[in-house]
Amino acid sequence: MKSQSFCLQLTTKKAPEFIDITAWVSECVAKSKVNNGFAVVYSKHTTAAIKINENEPLLLEDMVKFLEQFSPRNGNYRHNDFSVRTVNMTPDESPNGHAHLQHLLLGTSETVPVIDGAMQFGRYQSVFFIELDHPRRREVMVQVVGE
């Protein structure tokens, strides 16, 4: 069994933002030379997610609206109360409780089967990196495992 890992660095422009990374993930699988196995796509962030869904503009608008309804950016979150919060604080800390809660719905990774050297996507499936917090540099990992 072999394994190969890849890292994509990207800069987001807004939040929420759905960035289609399907082509890059497929390139990683091709470079790995794995014929049968799986690819794990992983976000290294607690306020950015990886999801598989359809890349259709109106649906993407619906997803943005859904995330905002679930956990509004201007909601009241204890995580955002910097007068009492003391854990995991950074000099440039942002009030991002909403992004952490949205991440709970979406998750950190997706796994896609690889058969005969190709990712086994459904007809309309795409892999998205989803920025939930604010624009900045981010990292996505892909690990391809198999024979």
N, C-alpha and C positions, 0 to 999 in steps of 0.2 A: 504494500500500500504506500502511496506517496501523498505528500501534502505540500502545497505551495500557498504562500500568503502574499497579498498585495495591499497597498495603501493608497487611497485617493485623498488628496488635500483639495478642498474647495472653499470658496468664499461665498457665503450666502448674501443675499441682497435685501431680504425683508423677512418678516415673520407674520403669519406662517408662510412658508414657501415650500412647494413641492418640486423637487429637482429630480428629473428622470435620469437615473444612472444605469439603465438597463444595458446600453451598448458597452459601457465600461466593464460591467460585471461579465458580460459575454466575452469580451476581450480577455479578461482574466482567466476564464475557463479555457479558452483557446490556448493561451500561453502556458497554462499548467500542464497541458498534454494528458489530462485525466479523461479517460473515455467513459468510465462508469463510476459514479460516486455522488458527491453532492457539493454544493457551494453554499457557504454561510456568509451572509452580508450583514455586517455589524457596525453600528454607530458607537463611537467612543464617548458619547455624551449623554447626560441625563435629561437634556432639554432639546434633543434632536432624535428623530426616530427613523426606522427603516420599515417600510410597508410595501406590499405588493397590491396593486389595484389597477384600475383602468385609467389610462392617460387620455381623458376626454375633458375638454375645457369646462363645460358646464358642471360636470361631476366634481371637478377640482374646486370650483366655486362653492358647491354644496358642502364639500368636506371642510373647507375653511370656515364656512358658516356654522357647521356642526361643532367643530372644535371650539369656536368662540362661544357658542351657546352652552356647551358642556362646562367650560371653565374660562370665563371672560377675563381678558387681560386686565381690566380695571376692577376685578373682584377683590374681596377682602381676604387676604391670606396671611396667616401667622408667619410664614416663611419670609414675607416681605417686610415685617416689622423689625427694622434694623436697630430699634431702641432696646429690644429684648433678645434678639437672635445673636448668638455668639459662636455657633459652629459653622465651619466651612465658609467663612467670610473672606473675601478677597478685596484688595483696594478698589477694584472696579466692579464690585458686586452690583447686580441689577435686581430689581424686584420682579422675579420670574416664577413665582408660585404657580401661576397659570400654566406655564410651560411644563413644569414637572408633573402637574396633574394631567395635562393632555398626553404626556408621554406614557402615563399609566395605561391609557386606552390603546396606544399604538405599539409600544414596545421597542426593544433595542435591536432586534435582528430578525432575519428571515432565512429560511433554508430552502434551496431549490435543488431538485434531483438533476443529475447530469447523466444522460444515457447516450451512448454512441458519440461522445464528445460535445453534445449540445445540451443546453439548459432546457428543461421541459416546462416551458411556459404555456399557459392557456392562450387562446386566441387574442384576448385583449389585455393580458397581464403585462405590467411594467413594474420595475423596482424603483421605488422613490426614496430619496433622502429627504426628510421633512424637518425643516428648521422651525422650531416652536418659540424661540426666545427672542433673539435680535441678530442682525447681520454681524457676521464674524467669520474667521477661519475655522474650518471643521475638518475632521478626519473620518473616513469610512474605511473599514477593513473588509477584505474578502479572503476567506480561506477555502481552498478547493482541496478536497480529500477524495481519494479513490485509487483506482487501478488504471 
